Amino acid sequence: MSKVFVNIALSLDGYMAPEGMTMEHWDEPEFKNWGAKWSALMGWIFDQQYFRHNLKLGPGGETGPVNDMLRHTAERTGVHIMGKRMFDGGERGWPEEAPFHTPVFVLTHEKREPWVRPGGTTFYFVNDGPERALEQAREAAGGRDIRIAGGADVIQQYLNLGLIDELEIALVPVLFGGGRRLFENLHEPLPSFRIDKVLDTPKATHLRYVRM
Ligand SMILES: NC(=O)c1ccc[n+]([C@@H]2O[C@H](COP(=O)([O-])OP(=O)(O)OC[C@H]3O[C@@H](n4cnc5c(N)ncnc54)[C@H](OP(=O)(O)O)[C@@H]3O)[C@@H](O)[C@H]2O)c1
């Protein structure tokens, strides 16, 4: 059966995104500060050849074990699930050929028709909760794995439902001091994980945990 996994970058103090981003104030100074912190969190991935190619950022980039890991993550993923806030940011920031190349189920209260992008990504807007979104994802995944792409709110819901099999975290040595914290709003019984793999690089520590 498809595995359900999280794969995200996290600041050293536990945040998935810094404080201060609003879609309405995209070009104001608060956002620029947000953007600088976001770049510090994501700098390691922008250096990788696979990521650069996927986002059409131009040639070049590193081709070592982190690049291999990114390719492996993309190849194993048959479906993405994300929250509406992550989608809202991406709708503005992703290239026309969105970088998923799979069906994407967006958890939201908004009713909206599917949004088809070139390159194999179609966004489906799901209004009836995380369990139903996962059922639809399993049907669409074709036996490949299901990535819970974020943000924090959506990951927390799946952790609380005990439905996450694997947690992959790029822990980046940057401090945010506030923002969207990953591990909060969790309740008992909490899932238990064991360490499966650690890939240590100067820019990030890549941690892989598997549910016990
Ligand atoms: N560090 C990383 O690797 C990484 C990865 C992904 C995202 N991010 C960042 O994370 C931030 C977004 O995270 P977030 O926690 O604020 O938000 P989020 O999880 O992306 O989205 C939350 C929103 O999704 C909708 N939603 C969630 N669950 C729902 C449900 N069960 N039923 C109906 N609607 C539901 C609601 O929006 P509506 O009520 O408006 O529909 C809710 O406000 C962004 O800044 C993004 O850039 C970081």
The ligand as an ORCA input file, in Angstrom:
! r2SCAN-3c Opt
* xyz 0 1
  N       9.038     24.558      5.225
  C       8.442     23.843      4.288
  O       9.006     22.865      3.752
  C       7.052     24.211      3.872
  C       6.283     23.316      3.123
  C       4.993     23.669      2.788
  C       4.467     24.884      3.192
  N       5.239     25.733      3.917
  C       4.702     27.040      4.376
  O       3.657     26.784      5.310
  C       2.779     27.927      5.302
  C       1.352     27.452      5.242
  O       1.085     26.613      6.355
  P      -0.200     26.841      7.257
  O      -0.098     25.861      8.374
  O      -0.319     28.272      7.606
  O      -1.415     26.534      6.267
  P      -1.781     25.287      5.327
  O      -1.714     24.023      6.088
  O      -1.032     25.367      4.054
  O      -3.303     25.661      4.972
  C      -4.254     25.833      6.005
  C      -5.560     26.185      5.354
  O      -6.028     25.100      4.550
  C      -7.440     24.967      4.682
  N      -7.706     23.714      5.397
  C      -6.834     22.980      6.151
  N      -7.437     21.895      6.660
  C      -8.716     21.936      6.235
  C      -9.828     21.086      6.424
  N      -9.734     19.958      7.178
  N     -10.999     21.406      5.843
  C     -11.088     22.534      5.071
  N     -10.070     23.385      4.852
  C      -8.887     23.086      5.427
  C      -7.906     26.170      5.471
  O      -8.038     27.258      4.542
  P      -9.449     27.841      4.006
  O     -10.380     27.849      5.185
  O      -9.073     29.202      3.508
  O      -9.883     26.947      2.912
  C      -6.690     26.451      6.339
  O      -6.629     27.775      6.820
  C       3.132     28.749      4.081
  O       3.819     29.899      4.507
  C       4.041     27.836      3.273
  O       4.962     28.546      2.521
  C       6.500     25.414      4.280
*
